[in-house]
Amino acid sequence: DTAVSQTPKYLVTQMGNDKSIKCEQNLGHDTMYWYKQDSKKFLKIMFSYNNKELIINETVPNRFSPKSPDKAHLNLHINSLELGDSAVYFCASSQGGTEQQYFGPGTRLTVT
Amino acid sequence: GNSVTQMEGPVTLSEEAFLTINCTYTATGYPSLFWYVQYPGEGLQLLLKATKADDKGSNKGFEATYRKETTSFHLEKGSVQVSDSAVYFCALSNAGNNRKLIWGLGTSLAVNP
C-alpha cells in the first residue's frame, strides 16, 4: 500500500500549456506539502495545507495554484508553463507540528 | 531566522570507508533535527532524527548526535556500502514555524566498490 502517491510520474509538455499533478496520502495525516526540486537537488517548499487550509504559501508565481479537496488530497495546477518550471515536484504529508514528512515518488515535469 | 548549512558535495568514497557529512544549524529555541535520504529516482525518506540536545539518532548504521553547544548534527557511518549512494539532506523543524522544515542543500554521496 503506497503511503503517498503522485500522478503522473512523468509529464512532458510544451511551453504555454496548463497541467495538473495529483497527490493522495492514505496515512491519515493532517498536513500536506508541495516541493520543487531543481536539477541541483535543491529542495524548495511551495505550499502547505493543514486540514484543507493553506498555511504555507512561499514566493511562487501565481501560475501555480494548489487545491485540497479533502485532507487526503492535494493537487497542483500550473498555468502557462515555462521552461523554468522543469523540475521534479514532490508531494509530502505529515501529522502534527514537528513530525517527520513522508514523501511521494515525485513527478518529473519537462517543459519543452 | 532558522537555517541549515551542509557540507557541499559530491562526496566520493570507497566501500567500507568512514563517512561524515557535516551539518550545522541556526535556530531560536529548541528545534528538532532530521537527516533525510534520497536514493536515485525516489522521493526523500527519513533516515534518523533527534528532538533534544544530546539525543543520538541512528538507523541503518548511520548516526547523528544533536549538539547544542556547537549547533551541529553531523551524520556518520563507520563503513559505507555501494547501496548508500544517495543524496543526504539535513533539516530542522521549529515549533511555531507553520510546520515548515528548513532544508540544507543536500550532499550527494557516491560509494565505489
Interface residues (C-beta under 8 A of the other chain):
Chain A: V4 T31 K40 K41 F42 L43 I45 S48 N50 I55 I56 F90 A92 S94 G97 T98 Q100 Q101 Y102 F103 G104 P105 G106
Chain B: S32 F34 Q38 E42 G43 L44 Q45 L46 K49 T51 V87 F89 S93 N94 A95 N98 R99 K100 L101 W103 L105 G106 S108
